[in-house]
Amino acid sequence: MKYSRGVRDDEIRRAITGANPWWRPVAAGADPTAWMAGHRLLQDRSRYDLGYRASVLADLASDAIGDGLVVLTGPRRVGKSVVLVDLAVSLCGRPDVDPRQIIHLPCDGMAARDLRRALSLGRELTRSVDAEAPRRRVWLLDEISTVPGWTAILKSGRDGTAFGDDTVVVSGSRWLASEDLEGNLLAGRAGSAAHRRIRHLLPMDFRSFLRATRPELALLDAVHPTELQSPVVREGLEAQRVDVDAYDLAWQDYLTCGGFPRAVFEHVRTGQSSDTYLRDLVAGLRREVDPDQPPESIPALVSVLSQRATSPLNVTSTGQELGYGRTSFVTRLDRLVSTFAAHWCPHRGESGQPVAGSQSKLYLTDPILAWIPSRLRAGLAEPDMTILTEMAVGTALARAIDELDEGRWVSADTIGYARTGSGGEVDLAPIAVPAPAGPVSTVPIESKWVDDGWRREARSIEAKYNSGVVATKSILDLVHPAWAIPAPLVALLLG
């Protein structure tokens, strides 16, 4: 249902009951997982299913129900709602869990007062599970980031009611600085469970893409991003030398359709992701980024940003080209980043820290976003594979760094580029990351999607850092201090 200010309790109760179809079978003594066959989200997925299942909440499916809190973020259309329903499926199948302990609550469109009341009504509607003794709940609060002040509402509940003893999983498509998530929910209140609190469901990475579309290709083991030139990596790369061309073709497919599950399915089955799905993506972006402009504004914005992704972005001149003032354009860029459609690659100094006042590069998080302009608006150019490769490799490294150090993605502190002494750039500079023996630096990476002529970029890395990696199209050369490794293999090594 669509919530609005002043909605009555009976309407909220009806909405909650409808969102939890596993409650009724319990009362009737029936199979608590029988509802799956008729669930709309699961039926929709079955129409575009290559077997991919995100594992971002897999540990919660088997963990004991405790007082932990998990924040699941990611762009719209990536499948966060389905992941929450999958978690409900797993929990319903456990003999130690009563399905009435699971409370699923779609929050998109709620007002703050509706959320407060729904938290109370959710427990009231499941009070029968406490007949013998109070039992903890598992709350699945979907798209809660659309509710103004949601972190303060949850803080109040976790500080002063039994809600603070429950497992709480919240999902959202926005990361807003105005919501003090750290102060309200994570600082000292994340619960005793030893789990990752901030989790990102991003489009499929290249490893997942290969599993779904090229199961015959071997998957190199991922390594710590400081170990890209280790002896173990050398051995693994040499073993795959014969299949370099196959990885290259798979990489070009990945750069064409990206990692949104439905887009991958359509590309595999028909050779191209549908315009219908691309329009769905545009609708989601427009809602989050540019709600007051016509739909055509999104292709124009994305076209300019994708064409300039490999160079530091001049915000003022780019905004003027698109017809925006600086403040208005910065607002749109901030919205793109906060909704996980893009992420920053700032200029890093010799210490690895961002250089104040320097221009940053902006990478789109998934390749298919760069195809929206040429597919949906006549006259806009197709994206360049070289640019797509740099963005994809940069995103792979950013994901790897955030996996090692929780919260780095949302604080825009993952990747960065560096200047060389000759005035050039190294696309992905060394970044300090945690390791068992203490902080270490990632291997510098330069993206050069070529079949030859890679040594010029390699010499720049060697002159500045003595070693490094050049992500090429199909060259595998491990002889020099800087190695040439095909971009798809670099992506596999990173995650």
N, C-alpha and C positions, 0 to 999 in steps of 0.2 A: 504494500500500500504506500501511498504518498503521504508522508507526514506533514503536518502544518502546525503552526502555533495554536495551542488551545485544544488539541485532539483529546478525546475522552479516553478514560481508562479502558472501557470496553473495546474501543477500536485498537488500542495498543495491545491488549490481551489477545485479540483475534489475530493481529499481525504476528505476535510472538508464537502463538500456537501453530499458525500456518507455516512458520519458518522452521519448526521442529517436528517433522513428520514421524520421528522415531519415538515420540512419547505415546501415541495411541496404541501401537502394538504391545507395549509393555502392559498397559491397562487391560488389554484383551488376551494377554498371555500368548501372543503371536511372535513370529520371528522378528527381532528388533532391527534386522537389516532388510526386510522385505520392501521397505519404502524406496530403496535405491532404484528399482526398475522404472518407477514413475517420476523420478526427480528431474525437474526441468534442466538444471545445469549439467547433470550427468548425461542426460539424453542429448543435449546440445553438443557436449564433448564427443560423444560417440559418432557424431556425423563427420568429425574432422580429426579422427584419432589415428595416430601412427604408433601408439604405445608409449609415448613419452609421459613420464610422471615426475613432477618436481619433488625433490626430496627435502625441501627446505624445512618442513615440519615433521619429518620422519621420526625423529627422536621422541617427540611428544606423543606419538601414537603408542609408544611402549612404556613411557615414563610413568611413575606413580603420580597420581593427582596431588599436587602440592600448592604452594603459594607463589609459584613463579609467574612472571609476566613476560610476554614476547610481543614485540612490535614487528609486524610484517609489512614491508613497504614494496612498492614497485609501480610501474606504469599501468594505466587502464588497459584492458583487453589482454593482459598477460596471463590471467588465470588465478588471481588471488582468491576469488570467491570459490572456485572449484577446489583449490587446495584446502580451504577450510572445510568444505563438505567432505572431501576425502578423509580429513582427520576425523570428522564425525563418524564416517563409515568404519574406520579402524577402531575407534573407541567403542562403537556399538557392538562390535564383534568380540570384545574382550569380556571374559566371564567375571572379572573383578569390577566391572563398571556397569552401573545401572544407567541405561540411556537417559533417564530423567535427570542425571547429573550434568548432561550436556545441554547448554543453552546457546542456541545460534540466534544472533540478532543482527539483521541487516539495518545499518544506521544511515545509509545515504538518504538525505532529505530531512533528517530529524532536526528539530530544534533542541536546544540545550535542556529545556524542561522535560521534553519527551524522553531523552536519554536517561535523565535522573529517574523518572518514573518507571521506565522500562527495566532498569536494574532492580528496582523493588518488586515489580510485578513478575519478573523472571523467576526470582526466588520463591515468590508466593505461589506461582503456578506449578512449581516442582516441589512443594513442601511435603508431598506424600513420600518422597524418597528419604525423608528424615524421620519416618515413623518409629524406627528402632533407635536410631542415634543420628545426630547431625552428620551430614556428609558434604564434603567439598564439591563444588561445581567446576565445570570447565566451560568458560564463557568464550564464545567465538563471535567477536564484535566486528562485523564486516564494514569496510569503508567508513570507519569512525572519524577519519580526518576531515570529513565534510561538516561535522558538528562543531560550531564555535565553542571554544573553551573546554573541549573534551578531556584534555589532560587534567584540568582542575577538577572536573566532575569525577573522574576515575580516582584521583588522589583522595578526594573526600570519602569515597566509598571504601577505598583500601585502608584508609587510616581509621575509620570509625565503625565499620560494619563487618559482617562475616565475609563480605566480598574480598577483604584483604587476605583471607586464607585460601582463596580459590586460585586455580590456574586460569589465567586470562590471556587470550590471544587476540590482539587487535590488528586490523589491516587498514591500510590507507594508501591513496595514490598521491598524496601531497606530503611534503616535509616542510612545515612552516616554522620559521624562527619565532613567530609570535606564540607558538605553543611550547611552553617550557617542559618538554618531555623529560629531559634529564633531571630537572629539579623536582618535577611533580611525581614522576613515576619510577625513575631508574636509580636515583641516588638513595641508596639504603633501603629501597622498597621493592627490589626486583625479585625477592624471594630467595630461598635457600638452595634451590636447584642449580646445579652447575651447568648452565646452558647459555647459549648465545642469546642475548636479549634483543638486539636489533638485527633483523634478517631481511634480506632483499630477495624478492622474486623478480628477477630480470628476465628478458627473453632468453631462450636457449643459447648457451654458449656453443662454441664450435664442437666441443667434445659431445655434448648432447645431440647436436645436429647430426654428427656422424653416426652415433648410435641409432638414430631414427631413420637415417636415409642411406647410409653406406656401411652396414654392419660388417661387410667383408674387409674393411680397412682396419688395420691394427691401430690401437689407441696408445700412443706414448704415455707413460706414466707422468703425471704432473709432478713438478719439482718446486722447491722453494725458489722464488724469483732471484735469489742471490746465487743459484747453482746452475744457471743456464749454460755455463761452459765447463761443467764438471766432467770427470772421466765417465761417470755413469751416463750422462747425457750424450757424450760423444759416442759411446757404444750403442745406445738406443737409436741415435740418428743414422749411424752407419747401417744398422739393420734394416732401416726403412728406405735406404737410398733408391732401391729398385722401384719403389712406389711413389716417388716424388711427383710424377705427372698426374697420378690418380688423386693425390692430395690437392694438387693445384686445381684440378677440375672441380673437386668437391668445394674448395674454398671459393671459387667463382660462383658456384650455386649459392653458397651461404651469403656471399656479398650481394646476391640478387634478391633473395627472399628474406634474409635475416632470420631471427629466432622466435618470433611470435608463433606459437604452435599452429594456429589455423593457417597462417601464411605459409609455413613449411609444408603442411598437408596439401594445400592447394597447389603449391609449386611442384611437389612430387607427383601428384595425380594428374595435373593438367598442364604442367610446364610453366605456370605463371600464377602468382597470387592474384586474386580477383580484384577488380576495381571496387566491387561492393565492400570487400574487407578494408581496402585502403580508405574508402570513405568513412568506414567505421572508426578507423584510427584518426582521421582528420576531425571527425565529430568529437572524439575524446580530447584531442589536443585543443580544439577550439573552445570547448567548455572550460578547460583548465587555464589556457594561455591567453586567449583572445576572444572572450565571450561577447564583446560589444562590436566585433567586426564581422563582415560577411565571411563565409567559408573560404573564399578565395585568398584570404589573408594568410592562411596557414601554408599553402604551397609556396607562396611568394617568400615568406619568412624562411621556411626550411631550405628553399633553393639557394638563397644567398648564403645562409650559414653553412650549408654542406659544401658549397664551392670554395669557401674561405677557411675550411676547417684545419688545413695544414699550415696556416699562417696565423700569427697573432692577430686578434680581432680588434680593429679600430671601431670602437662602439659608436663614436660620434658620427663618423662618415657613413658607416653601414646603416645606422638608424636614419640618417638623412636620405640615403638612397631608397629606403623603404617608405619614406614619408612620415617617420616618427621623430619626435623630439627625443633628446638624449634620455630624459627621465622615463618617458613612455617606453622607449626601446629597452632600457635596463630592466624595467618591470617585466617585460615579456621574456627576456633572457632568464631572469630570476625564476619566473614561473616554469619555463622549460626545464630548468635544473631541478626545481623543487618537486616536479612531477616525473622525474627520472627519464625524460626524453633526451636530455643532454647532460654533459658534465664538463667541468673546467679542467684545462691543462695549463696551469700557470707557469710563468717564467721562474726558474729556480736559480739561486745564486750558488757560489762555490760551497757554502755550508749546507745546501739542500733546502734552505728555507725560501718561500716565495719572495720575490723582489718587489718591494712596495712601489706602486706607481707604474709597473710594467704591464703591458698588454698580455692577456692570456689567450690561448687557443680554446675553442669550444668544439667538443666532439659530440656527435649524435650517438646515443647509446646503442641503437640497433640499425643495421644497414638499410632495412626496408623504409625507414623514415626518409632517407635521402632519395628514394625512388618516387615518393609521393608527388613531387612537383611535375616531373616529366610524364607521369602516368595520368594525372588528373587535370593538368592545365596545359593547353596547347602553347607551344613556343618556349617552354622552359626546358633547359638542357638535361640530358641524362647525367647521372653522377659518374665521376671518374673512378675506375677501379683502384688507382693508386691512392686517391684520397680515402676511399672506403677502407682500404687495407690499413692505412695509418690509424683511422678511427677505431677499427675493429681490434687491432693489436693494442692500442692504447686502452680501450675498454677492458680487454682481457687482463692487462696488467693492473688496472684500477680495481677490478674485481678480486684479483689475487691478493693485492695489498689489503683491501678491506677485510678479506677472509682471515688474514693474519692478525689484523688489528681493528677490532670492532669499532665502528663509528667513523672510520676515515672517509668513507664515501660521502656521507651526509654532511661532513664538515669540509668537503672539497679539499681534502689533504691526502690524495692518493698519488697521482702522477704529476709530471711537470717536464718542461723542456729546458734545455740549457744553451747558452751562447758559447761559441768557440772563439778562440783567439783571432781567427780570420774573419769574424763577423757572421759565420754560419750558425746553424742550429743542430743540436742533437735532439731528436724528436722526443725521446723518453729518457730523461736524465736519471742518474742513480738516486734512489730514495731510501731513507733509513726505515727499516722494518724490524720487528722483533724476531729474535731467534733464541734458541735455548741458551746459547753462551753470551747473549747480549745483543744490542742493536747492530745490524749489519746493513750494507747498502745493496740495492738491487743492481743487476747488470744493466749498463746503459744499452738502449736499443735505438737503432735508426731504421725507419721503414723506407725501403727502396724496392718497389714492385717491378723488378726487371729480371731479364734472363741473362744479362751480361753487364759489364761496366759498373760493378758495385764497389770497386776498390777505392774510388774517390771518397765516398762516404765513410768507408771503413778507415781510411787514413785519418779522417777528422776525428773519429772516435778514438783511434789509437793515439793520436797526438794529445788528446785531452785526458783520456782515461787509461791508456796503455792496452786496453782490451775492450771487448763488447760484442754485440750481435747486430748484424744487418739483416732485417727481415726482407727476404727477396721473393720473387715469384716462384722460381724453381731451382735456384742455384743452392747447392749444398757444398760448402767449402770450409773445412775445419783445419786448414793448414796455417793460416795467418793468426796473429794475436786477436784480431776481430774476426769472428766466424760469420759466414753467410749461411743462414738457415731459412728455408722457405717459410713464409708467413704462417701457413696453416700448421706447420710443426711447432712454430713459436707459440701459437695460440694453444696447442695441446699441452705444451710444456708448462704453460702458465696456469692451466686450470682444467 
